[in-house]
Amino acid sequence: MNQFIQATTNRAQSNFLGFSQLLYIMSGGKKALVFVANGSEDIEVVATVDILRRGGVDVKLCSVEKNDEKPLTCANNIQIVPDLHIDDVQGQEFDAVIVPGGSKGTDKITACKKAGVILLDHYKANKIVAAICAGPIALSAHLCTAEKNARRHDVTCYPEVAKLLQNQFKSVKLDQSVVDSEVNHRRLITSQGPATAIEFSLKILSRLTNEKKAEEIRTKICLLNDVPSLVKYLNNPNIYANTLRVPYPYTAKDGEDYMKIVNESKKDIDHFFTIRLKVNDEMIGSCGIHGSESNRRVAEIGYWLAEPYWRRGIASAVVKKVLEIIRFFVPATNSNVFLHSSPRCGNMLFVEEGDRRNRLACNTCPYICNIETKITDRQYTRLKPVDDVLGGAAAWENVDKTEVTCPKCAHTQAYFMQLQTRSADEPMTTFYKCVQCGHRWND
């Protein structure tokens, strides 16, 4: 399991006029400055700005070009228009200063003395200084020669430039996609490249706001980015054969519909989790809990896992962990499990205590019997099937207290059941069964 991580999903955020201003207020009025030049890495610039703005951070793109040239052309010919020029921000204070990668763009930021002053001032002021891809080269040039603490940081970077940084920082950790390093209250956040730009941006956001805000943005982004992974792994007849609701063939439209369901899931009723690879954050499975609005003691669990990762104990470990977590949200006392399609996994996760009996309930009284019992001496013989474990209109439910104590033994706890005993227009009748003596009465 050390190769995998789990991330909770979340519902989509509201969108209305002035929402960005509200987010800015909720983020505590945080501000970030992103240096940019001709040749900066497109994804690293756009992803950083996008995610931080989604999190309510006031982000400004700052050009380090000698003239106030607009627009600037990134490494892959995407044009961007900076908000500010380097001459406009001297003396201003930000909560984070960020250096994107791209070899040509990094060279210009490294050569810009004014950018170096801003980086050093903010680093000394215990603000967040961050760089991605080749960007740590600019940090080494502007910080390591002027501030001894900077050399004590662990960093990561684009693998091809690692040799240039090995003697500048404490260590270069190429096995980590994002390194968040703190030395004497001074923080450097570094990352490897375009593939890790989202994680890099989310880490910055978590430091500027909080982990919860970053997780909200992560899940919203993942909902869009995960559709290709859903199609890749769920378009599989073996997945279809072992699940109840996954269609086959599985298309991008199916993936989008699934993400829509996740977005519209009901708070405190539905809980979704994803299973991801640590190396690239790819979604390889999910696990969900679907609760019942009418009976909070019951919940259904479902999951899927990409076939290449079967038989490694991953699904069993994930379901076990989710069941541990979900106890705090769904106060279910019984697990109702259907193991016929996956007995091996089921035997690893659950201990069978017995089979649930089919029940019949009388339409006109609170009588419930086992299906095997013959009912010949009852006045009302019209019986209907009822699942008294999963709940329903004719199921005995637990209650902590009744308004009226048991007429026979005065016990305060009873089961109750509601039945429509007359026409549908009249109120339902509530029947009670004492927990202690079994006496039954109705309101």
C-alpha positions in Angstrom: 0.0 0.0 0.0 2.9 2.4 0.2 2.7 2.8 -3.5 -0.8 4.3 -3.3 -2.6 7.2 -1.7 -6.2 7.9 -1.1 -7.8 11.3 -1.6 -11.4 12.1 -0.6 -13.6 13.7 -3.2 -15.8 16.6 -2.6 -18.8 18.5 -3.9 -18.4 21.2 -6.5 -18.3 24.8 -5.2 -21.0 27.4 -5.9 -20.5 29.8 -8.7 -22.1 33.2 -8.5 -21.3 36.9 -9.1 -18.6 38.1 -6.8 -17.5 34.5 -5.8 -13.8 35.2 -6.5 -13.9 38.3 -4.2 -15.6 36.2 -1.5 -12.9 33.5 -1.9 -10.2 36.2 -1.6 -11.7 37.3 1.7 -12.1 33.7 2.9 -8.4 33.0 2.1 -7.4 35.7 4.4 -6.6 38.2 1.7 -3.4 36.3 0.6 -1.4 37.6 -2.3 1.1 35.8 -4.6 3.5 37.0 -7.3 4.5 34.8 -10.2 7.5 35.8 -12.3 7.2 35.2 -16.0 9.3 35.8 -19.1 9.4 34.8 -22.7 10.2 31.1 -22.7 8.6 30.3 -19.3 6.9 26.9 -19.1 3.3 27.2 -20.1 1.7 24.6 -17.9 3.6 25.7 -14.8 2.5 29.3 -15.2 -1.1 28.6 -16.0 -1.6 25.8 -13.5 -0.1 27.8 -10.7 -2.2 30.9 -11.4 -5.3 28.9 -12.0 -5.2 26.8 -8.8 -4.2 29.7 -6.5 -7.0 31.9 -7.9 -9.5 29.0 -7.5 -8.4 29.0 -3.9 -9.1 32.7 -3.5 -5.5 33.9 -3.6 -4.9 37.3 -5.4 -2.3 36.2 -8.0 -0.3 38.7 -10.2 1.8 37.7 -13.2 5.0 39.8 -13.2 7.1 40.2 -16.3 10.9 40.3 -15.9 11.5 41.3 -19.5 13.6 44.5 -19.9 10.8 46.3 -21.7 7.1 46.1 -20.8 6.4 43.7 -23.6 2.9 42.3 -24.0 1.9 39.6 -24.6 4.7 37.2 -23.6 5.3 33.9 -25.5 5.8 30.8 -23.3 8.0 27.9 -24.2 5.2 26.1 -26.2 4.0 29.3 -28.0 1.1 30.0 -25.6 0.8 33.8 -25.2 0.0 35.4 -21.8 -0.5 39.0 -20.8 1.3 39.8 -17.5 -0.5 41.9 -14.9 2.6 43.8 -13.8 6.2 44.6 -14.8 9.1 44.0 -12.5 9.5 47.8 -12.1 6.0 48.1 -10.7 6.4 45.7 -7.7 9.5 47.0 -6.0 8.8 47.4 -2.3 5.5 45.6 -2.4 4.9 42.7 -0.1 3.4 39.3 -1.1 2.6 36.1 0.8 4.3 34.0 -1.8 6.7 34.6 -4.7 6.9 31.9 -7.3 9.4 31.0 -10.1 8.1 28.8 -12.9 10.4 26.7 -15.1 11.2 26.7 -18.7 14.9 27.0 -19.5 14.8 30.3 -21.4 12.4 31.9 -18.9 14.4 30.7 -15.9 17.6 32.2 -17.4 15.9 35.6 -17.6 14.6 35.4 -14.1 18.1 34.3 -12.9 19.6 37.3 -14.7 17.1 39.8 -13.3 18.6 41.5 -10.3 15.3 43.1 -9.3 13.6 39.7 -9.2 16.5 38.5 -7.0 15.9 41.4 -4.5 12.2 40.5 -4.3 13.0 36.8 -3.8 15.6 37.5 -1.1 13.5 40.1 0.8 10.5 37.7 0.9 12.6 34.8 2.0 14.1 36.8 4.9 10.6 37.9 5.8 9.5 34.3 6.2 7.2 34.4 3.2 6.8 31.4 0.9 9.3 31.2 -1.9 8.6 28.5 -4.5 10.1 27.3 -7.7 9.3 24.5 -10.1 11.2 22.6 -12.9 14.3 24.7 -13.7 13.1 27.5 -11.4 15.3 26.4 -8.4 18.3 27.5 -10.5 17.0 31.1 -10.0 16.7 30.4 -6.2 20.2 29.1 -6.0 21.5 32.2 -7.8 19.6 34.8 -5.7 19.4 33.1 -2.3 22.2 30.7 -1.7 25.0 33.2 -2.0 23.3 35.8 0.2 21.5 33.8 2.8 23.2 30.8 4.6 19.8 29.3 5.6 18.9 28.8 2.0 21.7 26.2 1.5 20.2 24.1 4.3 17.0 23.3 2.4 16.1 20.1 0.6 14.8 20.7 -2.9 13.6 18.9 -6.0 13.8 20.0 -9.6 13.6 18.9 -13.2 16.0 15.9 -13.3 18.2 17.3 -16.1 19.2 20.3 -14.0 19.8 18.4 -10.7 23.6 18.4 -11.1 23.6 22.2 -11.1 21.9 22.3 -7.7 23.7 19.5 -5.8 26.3 21.7 -4.3 23.9 24.6 -3.7 21.3 23.0 -1.4 21.4 20.3 1.3 20.0 17.7 -1.0 18.1 17.3 -4.3 15.3 14.7 -3.8 14.4 13.5 -7.3 12.2 10.8 -5.7 9.7 13.4 -4.5 7.4 15.3 -6.8 7.1 18.2 -4.4 9.4 19.1 -1.5 8.2 21.5 1.2 11.2 22.5 3.2 11.4 24.7 6.3 14.6 26.0 7.9 14.4 28.5 10.8 10.8 29.4 9.8 11.9 30.1 6.2 10.1 28.0 3.6 11.0 26.8 0.2 8.6 24.8 -1.9 10.0 23.1 -5.0 8.7 20.7 -7.6 9.9 18.8 -10.7 8.0 20.0 -13.8 4.8 20.2 -15.8 3.6 16.8 -14.7 3.7 17.9 -11.0 2.5 21.5 -11.5 -0.9 20.8 -9.9 0.6 19.2 -6.8 3.1 22.1 -6.6 0.3 24.7 -6.8 -1.9 22.8 -4.3 1.0 22.6 -1.8 1.5 26.4 -2.1 -2.3 26.9 -1.6 -2.3 24.7 1.5 0.4 26.8 3.0 -1.3 30.1 2.1 -4.7 29.0 3.3 -5.2 25.5 4.8 -5.2 21.8 3.8 -9.0 21.7 3.6 -9.1 24.5 1.0 -6.3 22.8 -1.1 -8.2 19.5 -0.9 -11.4 21.1 -2.2 -9.5 22.5 -5.2 -7.7 19.2 -5.7 -10.9 17.3 -6.0 -12.5 19.8 -8.3 -9.5 19.6 -10.6 -9.3 15.9 -10.3 -13.0 15.5 -11.4 -12.0 17.0 -14.8 -8.6 15.3 -15.1 -9.8 11.9 -14.0 -12.2 11.2 -16.9 -9.4 9.8 -19.2 -8.3 7.4 -16.4 -11.9 6.3 -15.9 -12.3 5.5 -19.6 -8.9 3.8 -19.7 -9.6 1.4 -16.8 -13.4 1.1 -16.7 -13.8 0.3 -20.4 -13.1 -3.3 -19.5 -15.5 -6.3 -19.6 -14.0 -7.8 -16.5 -14.8 -4.6 -14.5 -18.3 -4.7 -16.0 -18.8 -8.3 -15.0 -17.8 -7.7 -11.3 -19.7 -4.5 -10.6 -23.3 -3.6 -10.5 -23.5 -0.1 -12.1 -20.5 0.3 -14.4 -21.5 0.2 -18.1 -19.6 -1.4 -20.9 -18.4 -0.1 -23.3 -17.4 2.8 -21.0 -17.1 6.2 -22.8 -16.0 9.7 -21.9 -19.7 10.6 -21.5 -20.0 7.9 -18.9 -17.0 9.3 -17.0 -18.4 12.8 -17.1 -21.7 11.6 -15.8 -20.0 9.8 -13.0 -18.1 13.0 -12.0 -21.4 14.8 -12.1 -22.8 12.3 -9.6 -19.8 12.9 -7.4 -20.4 16.7 -7.6 -24.0 16.4 -6.8 -23.7 13.9 -4.0 -25.5 14.7 -0.8 -23.6 16.0 2.2 -23.4 13.6 5.1 -25.1 10.9 3.0 -22.6 10.1 0.3 -18.9 9.8 0.7 -16.4 9.2 -2.2 -12.7 8.2 -2.1 -10.3 7.8 -4.9 -7.3 5.4 -5.1 -4.3 7.0 -6.8 -0.7 6.2 -7.8 1.8 8.2 -5.8 4.2 8.4 -8.8 1.9 10.4 -11.1 -1.4 10.9 -9.1 -3.3 8.7 -11.7 -6.7 7.5 -10.5 -6.8 3.7 -10.6 -9.9 3.1 -8.6 -12.5 4.5 -6.2 -14.5 3.5 -3.2 -17.8 5.1 -2.2 -20.4 5.0 0.6 -24.0 5.6 -0.2 -26.2 6.3 2.8 -29.9 6.3 3.3 -31.8 9.5 4.1 -34.7 7.5 5.6 -32.5 5.2 7.7 -29.2 6.6 8.9 -28.2 3.2 10.3 -27.7 1.8 6.9 -25.1 2.4 4.2 -24.0 0.7 1.0 -20.4 0.4 0.0 -19.1 0.0 -3.5 -15.7 0.1 -5.1 -13.7 -0.7 -8.3 -10.0 -1.1 -9.0 -8.2 -1.1 -12.3 -7.5 -4.7 -13.4 -3.6 -4.3 -13.6 -3.7 -3.8 -9.8 -5.9 -6.8 -8.8 -4.6 -9.5 -6.5 -2.3 -7.2 -4.6 -4.5 -6.6 -1.5 -5.1 -3.0 -2.5 -8.9 -3.1 -2.7 -9.2 -5.0 0.6 -6.9 -2.5 2.4 -8.8 0.5 1.0 -12.2 -0.9 1.8 -11.1 -1.7 5.3 -9.7 1.8 5.8 -12.9 3.4 4.4 -15.0 1.3 6.7 -12.9 2.5 9.7 -13.3 6.2 8.6 -17.0 6.0 7.7 -18.0 4.8 11.2 -17.8 8.4 12.3 -20.4 9.5 9.6 -22.8 6.5 9.3 -23.9 5.0 12.6 -24.7 1.6 11.0 -24.7 -1.4 13.4 -24.9 -4.1 10.7 -23.1 -4.6 7.4 -25.2 -6.3 4.7 -22.8 -7.8 2.2 -23.2 -9.6 -1.1 -20.2 -11.7 -1.7 -21.2 -14.0 -4.5 -19.3 -12.1 -7.1 -16.0 -11.7 -5.1 -15.8 -14.3 -2.4 -12.1 -14.1 -2.0 -12.1 -10.3 -1.3 -15.2 -10.7 0.8 -13.6 -13.4 3.0 -10.6 -11.1 3.6 -12.8 -8.1 4.6 -15.8 -9.6 6.5 -16.6 -12.3 9.0 -19.9 -14.0 8.2 -22.2 -14.2 11.2 -25.3 -15.7 9.5 -27.8 -15.3 6.7 -30.5 -12.7 6.8 -34.0 -14.2 6.7 -36.6 -13.0 4.4 -39.5 -11.5 6.3 -43.2 -10.9 5.7 -45.2 -8.1 7.4 -48.9 -7.8 7.8 -50.5 -4.8 6.1 -52.8 -4.1 9.0 -50.9 -4.9 12.2 -47.3 -4.9 13.4 -47.0 -8.6 13.0 -43.7 -9.8 11.3 -42.9 -13.4 10.7 -40.1 -15.4 9.1 -41.0 -16.4 5.5 -40.8 -20.1 6.4 -43.6 -19.8 9.0 -47.1 -20.7 7.9 -49.7 -18.1 8.8 -53.0 -19.8 9.1 -54.5 -18.4 12.3 -54.1 -14.7 11.6 -57.1 -12.5 10.9 -55.2 -10.5 8.2 -53.5 -12.9 5.8 -52.4 -10.3 3.2 -48.7 -10.2 3.8 -46.0 -8.2 2.0 -42.2 -8.8 1.8 -40.2 -6.5 4.0 -36.5 -6.2 4.6 -36.3 -5.3 8.3 -32.5 -4.9 8.2 -32.2 -2.4 5.4 -35.3 -0.6 6.5 -38.6 0.2 4.8 -42.2 1.2 5.5 -42.8 -1.9 7.4 -39.6 -2.5 9.2 -38.9 -2.5 12.9 -36.6 0.4 13.7 -34.5 1.1 16.8 -35.3 4.2 18.9 -33.4 5.4 22.0 -36.5 6.6 23.8 -40.2 6.6 23.4 -42.5 9.4 24.4 -44.7 6.8 26.3 -43.1 4.1 28.3 -44.1 0.4 27.8 -47.6 -0.1 29.3 -46.6 -3.5 30.5 -43.1 -3.0 32.1 -42.5 0.8 31.9 -39.3 0.3 29.9 -38.3 3.4 28.0 -36.8 1.8 24.9 -38.7 0.3 22.1 -38.6 -0.6 18.5 -41.1 1.2 16.3 -42.7 0.6 12.9 -45.0 2.8 10.8 -47.7 1.2 8.7 -50.5 2.6 6.4 -53.4 0.8 8.0 -56.3 2.6 6.3 -56.4 4.8 3.2 -53.3 6.5 1.8 -54.8 9.9 2.7 -54.8 9.2 6.4 -51.8 9.4 8.7 -49.7 6.3 9.2 -50.0 4.3 12.4 -46.9 3.9 14.6 -46.6 0.5 16.3 -44.1 0.0 19.2 -42.4 -3.2 20.5 -40.8 -3.0 23.9 -37.1 -3.9 23.8 -37.3 -5.5 27.3 -40.5 -7.5 27.3 -41.7 -7.6 23.7 -45.1 -6.0 24.5 -46.6 -4.3 21.5 -48.8 -1.2 21.3 -49.7 1.5 18.9 -50.2 5.3 19.1 
